[in-house]
């Protein structure tokens, strides 16, 4: 397993996103110095980014790009894949396809969590479920054509109103039935919704992409009550070789949290 840290690209600026923001290259310098293997890039407007330049900036520091993240789109611009306004859905799909183009360029995958939006309530729920399915079907088929995948992220019920557990996520991606869709799991959300870390990892192992790691309080691993040694053992038992990507609050500050997080994970791996 390898360790990465979520870093926002230059156009992202929102306090809602638990990724390090600000000067991209200075943030890379810190992570490289601490020994991170890679960075997960959170993008907002992929069409405005120079993919080659970002790759050069990352690789020149001895790291690689571990994945592409999308929550900054919804947090900053209020754009979601599932929404009653067709214009918002259209903009969201264009942004997602741009992120998939980036992922294809880097040879990684795209995470979709809260960016998927919420289902409507009442009589409009069935219609909104169709919007959700249509968005993931269109994007996953596009992803497959680009040699990558959209990764559906289950989240806790206070963030979304659809797809809470790994088992919920697996049911949904089987309904989409595309080679361009997979699942990603986040320990912060799993701690609230999943019955068992090991069971969820096992149930999703054939479709599992990158994993977000944070303790139960969204702080760095080792600063809460998640049983990290058992969690790592569960991943080793399914022969997981991918990235553990820190998506955490910068407490007490970015560099300290990043250092304590990677040091702790190395100690239990």
C-alpha atoms as one frame of an Amber mdcrd trajectory, in Angstrom:
protein
   0.000   0.000   0.000   1.041   3.566  -0.707   0.167   6.817   1.048  -1.074
  10.049  -0.523  -2.508  13.360   0.648  -5.386  15.314  -0.874  -4.182  18.575
  -2.411  -6.427  21.134  -4.119  -5.479  22.541  -7.499  -5.008  26.287  -7.781
  -8.603  27.208  -8.688 -10.112  25.584  -5.561 -10.841  27.896  -2.621 -13.505
  26.712  -0.201 -13.419  26.141   3.568 -15.795  23.201   3.150 -13.191  20.961
   1.511 -10.848  19.018   3.854  -7.917  19.189   1.445  -4.854  21.376   1.683
  -5.407  24.494  -0.420  -3.279  27.474  -1.351   0.051  27.405  -3.162   0.103
  24.059  -4.988   3.863  23.740  -5.346   4.607  24.781  -1.779   2.156  22.148
  -0.557   3.870  19.564  -2.754   7.229  20.521  -1.251   5.942  19.759   2.245
   4.482  16.388   1.280   7.568  15.359  -0.668   9.790  16.216   2.285   7.596
  14.110   4.580   7.895  11.066   2.333   4.472  10.853   0.717   4.224   8.539
  -2.281   1.609  10.589  -4.084  -1.063  13.262  -4.054  -4.757  13.097  -4.803
  -5.639  16.247  -6.760  -8.966  17.899  -5.977 -10.099  19.781  -9.088 -12.827
  22.334  -9.677 -12.462  23.539 -13.268 -10.431  20.884 -15.087 -10.766  22.641
 -18.451  -8.674  25.523 -17.068  -5.840  23.301 -15.817  -2.605  22.300 -17.532
  -2.533  18.552 -16.875   1.039  18.205 -18.075   2.291  20.987 -15.838   0.605
  19.461 -12.773   2.159  16.097 -13.574   5.580  17.663 -13.933   5.208  19.541
 -10.649   4.274  16.346  -8.824   6.726  13.945 -10.441   9.684  16.320 -10.176
   9.286  15.971  -6.412   9.424  12.178  -6.491   5.687  11.627  -6.123   2.870
  10.522  -8.398  -0.750  11.489  -8.876  -2.924   9.031  -6.965  -6.400  10.142
  -8.030  -8.701  12.998  -9.004 -11.299  14.349  -6.574 -14.440  16.346  -7.376
 -16.044  17.726  -4.186 -14.644  21.217  -4.743 -17.012  21.561  -7.698 -20.118
  21.227  -5.569 -18.736  22.935  -2.472 -17.601  26.056  -4.294 -19.891  26.319
  -7.305 -23.093  24.611  -6.063 -23.122  22.227  -9.010 -24.277  18.608  -8.663
 -24.856  15.631 -10.965 -28.321  15.018  -9.525 -30.353  18.222  -9.363 -33.819
  19.403 -10.517 -32.267  22.070 -12.769 -31.149  20.483 -16.066 -28.628  23.282
 -16.630 -26.898  22.453 -13.346 -26.822  18.760 -14.305 -25.322  19.691 -17.683
 -22.555  21.802 -16.133 -21.829  19.051 -13.604 -21.465  16.416 -16.309 -19.135
  18.651 -18.311 -16.947  19.157 -15.220 -16.953  15.429 -14.447 -15.926  14.528
 -17.981 -13.121  17.068 -17.702 -11.954  15.356 -14.511 -12.145  12.008 -16.302
  -9.973  13.423 -19.082  -7.449  14.398 -16.414  -7.648  10.962 -14.793  -7.116
   9.293 -18.153  -4.065  11.482 -18.746  -2.601  10.499 -15.362  -3.669   6.855
 -15.440  -5.798   7.191 -12.285  -9.504   7.327 -11.371 -12.100   9.955 -10.362
 -13.847  10.034  -6.998 -17.473  11.173  -6.807 -18.863  11.637  -3.309 -21.020
  14.618  -2.348 -20.670  15.976  -5.902 -23.309  13.447  -6.919 -25.986  15.548
  -5.186 -29.052  14.445  -3.278 -32.247  12.681  -4.243 -35.433  14.697  -4.113
 -38.019  13.847  -1.493 -41.665  12.925  -1.919 -43.176  12.331  -5.336 -40.044
  13.551  -7.157 -37.762  10.922  -5.585 -38.175   8.410  -8.432 -37.419  11.078
 -11.028 -34.308  12.173  -9.166 -33.172   8.561  -8.851 -33.312   8.410 -12.645
 -31.156  11.556 -12.855 -28.663   9.893 -10.514 -28.569   6.669 -12.532 -28.355
   8.519 -15.839 -25.451  10.651 -14.605 -23.419   7.679 -13.418 -24.244   5.613
 -16.493 -23.193   8.391 -18.872 -20.049   9.242 -16.927 -18.998   5.634 -16.340
 -19.404   4.758 -20.004 -17.344   7.844 -20.861 -14.774   6.773 -18.285 -14.556
   3.315 -19.828 -13.925   4.863 -23.245 -11.008   6.752 -21.665  -9.584   3.732
 -19.871 -10.494   4.923 -16.389 -13.338   4.681 -13.845 -15.724   6.819 -11.842
 -15.478   5.755  -8.196 -18.752   5.977  -6.269 -18.115   7.043  -2.667 -20.614
   6.004   0.038 -20.941   8.751   2.641 -22.686   9.229   5.968 -26.336  10.229
   6.123 -25.595  13.785   7.241 -23.754  14.420   3.966 -25.921  12.613   1.393
 -29.318  10.922   1.345 -28.424   7.990  -0.892 -25.647   5.382  -0.758 -24.363
   5.227   2.807 -22.477   1.936   3.177 -20.077  -0.094   1.082 -22.919  -2.533
   0.494 -25.173   0.296  -0.740 -22.393   1.383  -3.080 -21.866  -2.114  -4.454
 -25.585  -2.488  -5.140 -25.606   0.810  -7.017 -22.564   0.115  -9.187 -23.969
  -3.288 -10.112 -27.142  -1.538 -11.260 -25.082   0.836 -13.412 -23.335  -2.208
 -14.910 -20.421  -0.489 -16.644 -16.704  -1.316 -16.732 -16.148   2.380 -16.048
 -17.519   2.421 -12.500 -16.005   1.281  -9.231 -16.195   2.086  -5.541 -14.011
   4.017  -3.134 -14.323   3.919   0.636 -13.616   6.566   3.272 -12.852   5.455
   6.835 -14.448   8.603   8.299 -17.801   7.749   6.701 -17.404   3.994   7.244
 -16.953   4.567  10.965 -20.483   5.996  11.128 -22.329   3.818   8.643 -20.652
   0.440   8.069 -21.127  -2.471  10.444 -17.586  -3.754   9.906 -14.511  -2.320
   8.214 -13.263  -5.794   7.265 -16.634  -6.927   5.908 -17.001  -3.813   3.766
 -13.484  -4.104   2.361 -14.106  -7.764   1.535 -17.510  -7.112  -0.057 -16.071
  -4.390  -2.318 -12.618  -5.849  -3.018 -13.234  -6.637  -6.693 -14.259  -3.051
  -7.475 -12.263  -1.079  -4.913 -10.208   1.952  -5.914  -8.430   4.516  -3.775
  -9.294   4.687  -0.055  -9.676   7.892   1.960  -8.238   7.679   5.452  -9.089
   9.902   8.396  -9.888   9.115  11.977 -13.424   9.205  13.358 -13.088  12.959
  14.025 -11.724  13.729  10.510  -8.294  14.331  12.042  -5.136  12.473  11.018
  -5.075   8.672  11.517  -4.113   7.764  15.074  -5.853  10.753  16.667  -9.178
   9.031  17.308 -10.659   5.616  17.979 -10.585   3.820  14.605  -8.736   0.476
  15.030  -6.053   1.123  12.433  -4.004  -2.039  12.924  -7.098  -4.188  12.357
  -8.124  -2.040   9.395  -4.718  -2.377   7.734  -4.743  -6.136   8.366  -8.137
  -6.358   6.642  -6.752  -4.572   3.593  -3.699  -6.810   3.549  -5.959  -9.869
   3.686  -7.638  -8.836   0.404  -4.242  -7.998  -1.104  -5.039  -4.315  -1.483
  -2.112  -2.564  -3.189  -3.617   0.853  -3.819  -3.441   4.237  -2.142  -4.466
   5.295   1.335  -5.169   8.985   0.810  -5.381  11.364   3.753  -8.402  13.665
   3.584  -8.249  15.376   6.955  -8.684  18.607   8.867  -5.439  20.585   9.081
  -5.213  20.430  12.870  -3.080  21.681  14.495  -1.685  22.758  11.104  -1.063
  21.232   7.678   2.549  20.130   8.081   2.118  18.733  11.584  -1.051  16.814
  10.669   0.529  15.468   7.478   3.621  14.314   9.373   1.743  12.701  12.249
  -0.624  11.015   9.803   2.007   9.412   7.591   4.206   8.465  10.546   1.321
   6.700  12.255   0.211   4.849   9.125   3.778   3.682   8.427   3.950   2.342
  11.987   0.902   0.076  11.503   1.524  -1.040   7.930
